[in-house]
Amino acid sequence: MTVGTRTRVLISGSGIAGSSLAHWLARHGGFDVTVVERAPAFRPGGQAIDVRGPALDVAERMGILPSLREHATDMLGMSVVDGSGREVYRSTERTLTGGELASPDVEIMRDDLNEIIQRACPGGVAYRYGDWVIALDDRDEEGVRVAFREAPPETFDLVVGADGLHSAVRAAAFGPERGFIHHLGSYLAVFTAPNFLNLDRWQVFCRAGEPGAEVFGGVMSARDNSESRVYLGFGSEEPLEYDVRDVAAQRRLVAERLTGAGWEFDRIVKYLWDAADFHFDSMSQIHMDSWSRGRVVLLGDAGYCGSPMSGQGTSMAMVGAYVLAGELKTAAGEHRAAFAAYEGELREYVAGNQAIALTSRQRMAAEVDGTADALDLPRLEDVVHGLRLKDY
Ligand SMILES: Cc1cc2nc3c(=O)[nH]c(=O)nc-3n(C[C@H](O)[C@H](O)[C@H](O)COP(=O)(O)OP(=O)(O)OC[C@H]3O[C@@H](n4cnc5c(N)ncnc54)[C@H](O)[C@@H]3O)c2cc1C
């Protein structure tokens, strides 16, 4: 229900998408915002992610760009090694996670970015940790009746699914995940470890194994070289059946695939058992014909995940939040008009960014072989900058 003239909004998920939307709605005013997050507290973890193109403008408009630059990873470069540890490529001009070093882009740890966004929130947003949506009943004019795992049911004017690749809001409003998810053929685990390779603002990437049983992984120093962020991955043409909530089983799965694979993989695997921020997921995308249904709308990975292979998930989430909040403000209570305008603004930008993921491996291989100039693919700069932000 609308309390006076204020619109009650429930945001499910406090990742980059949910936190950014809460920020903008609080800033515009006229919204009572509740964020419900499944994790028991602020969620740490994640590798370095990139803020690029229009997402930099969003950060500037949020007033957080100087803070982002201050907390940037500050990498000096990268090496690619083979399974025996032999360096086959070295660059001080680019990194695997961040792209060109001499660019205005900001590469920052995912959790640092989220903390900065949440700290800059103007206030008045209620964050509820350790709870989640279990059912939605969209009653049209009356609003959406929401049942939670812990809290008593409540009615909201709008519900936003910003709860990631395996969104519960999407499942409740649009149907099972299998209708929207596209598996890109690999799996990735990310976690924190000591800086056991003594890297100095450097990252090392390795791909090893036979076709069909390929593994890959990387280590980058983080937080002034005091720790490293690690990722381990493996290929699997077919999607695997696994419980997305069973972290112990996911640790075992990654250890089985990577142990004995060469380079430093055995050493890295030892650190995965105790990593508190261990995060594992498939490299997948979400494609949907529409991002809204009735009073429910999807934002970020929940609606248009690009996968880590796109390197653009975070920028899409920040830009999506800015546009959705802006259109809700402009539409002054007409949520259908706001959701249609949100899609109209973003569809092309999202499609271009999702397409990057499908060629990212080819681009990296060409970089290592020195044949990148001959590649006949859309220029990344054109895709990631392919949206002019409106003023709201
Ligand atoms: C721990 C973690 C580590 C990551 N590491 C990387 C990385 O290294 N590289 C990379 O490219 N991308 C990474 N990602 C994905 C990346 O953060 C997103 O692609 C991007 O930032 C868009 O964010 P999002 O907010 O849409 O989704 P997400 O970042 O996935 O955030 C979704 C949030 O919703 C919460 N949530 C999930 N289910 C529910 C539910 N039922 N109810 C309420 N809340 C729920 C999650 O706990 C999470 O806080 C990571 C995501 C997470 C959660």
The ligand as a Gaussian input file, in Angstrom:
#p B3LYP/6-31G(d) Opt

LIG

0 1
 C       30.033000     -13.180000      -3.033000
 C       30.030000     -12.772000      -4.486000
 C       31.234000     -12.721000      -5.188000
 C       31.259000     -12.339000      -6.530000
 N       32.452000     -12.297000      -7.179000
 C       32.511000     -11.877000      -8.463000
 C       33.761000     -11.795000      -9.162000
 O       34.806000     -12.091000      -8.611000
 N       33.760000     -11.377000     -10.464000
 C       32.601000     -11.024000     -11.098000
 O       32.646000     -10.644000     -12.273000
 N       31.403000     -11.104000     -10.465000
 C       31.334000     -11.514000      -9.177000
 N       30.121000     -11.599000      -8.538000
 C       28.913000     -11.187000      -9.283000
 C       28.842000      -9.665000      -9.342000
 O       28.822000      -9.141000      -8.044000
 C       27.581000      -9.254000     -10.122000
 O       27.639000      -9.779000     -11.432000
 C       27.357000      -7.765000     -10.263000
 O       27.982000      -6.988000      -9.277000
 C       25.853000      -7.456000     -10.264000
 O       25.415000      -7.583000      -8.940000
 P       23.962000      -7.957000      -8.437000
 O       23.749000      -7.091000      -7.244000
 O       22.982000      -7.943000      -9.532000
 O       24.099000      -9.498000      -7.998000
 P       24.942000     -10.150000      -6.826000
 O       26.264000      -9.511000      -6.672000
 O       24.915000     -11.612000      -7.033000
 O       24.123000      -9.785000      -5.489000
 C       22.918000     -10.432000      -5.170000
 C       22.690000     -10.297000      -3.669000
 O       21.440000     -10.914000      -3.374000
 C       21.590000     -11.768000      -2.258000
 N       20.587000     -12.812000      -2.376000
 C       20.630000     -13.961000      -3.092000
 N       19.485000     -14.630000      -2.979000
 C       18.689000     -13.890000      -2.170000
 C       17.371000     -14.029000      -1.694000
 N       16.634000     -15.115000      -2.000000
 N       16.862000     -13.073000      -0.894000
 C       17.590000     -11.973000      -0.560000
 N       18.851000     -11.793000      -0.982000
 C       19.391000     -12.721000      -1.786000
 C       23.014000     -12.251000      -2.333000
 O       23.485000     -12.690000      -1.073000
 C       23.735000     -10.986000      -2.810000
 O       24.082000     -10.152000      -1.745000
 C       30.043000     -12.003000      -7.204000
 C       28.832000     -12.067000      -6.509000
 C       28.808000     -12.437000      -5.167000
 C       27.473000     -12.509000      -4.432000

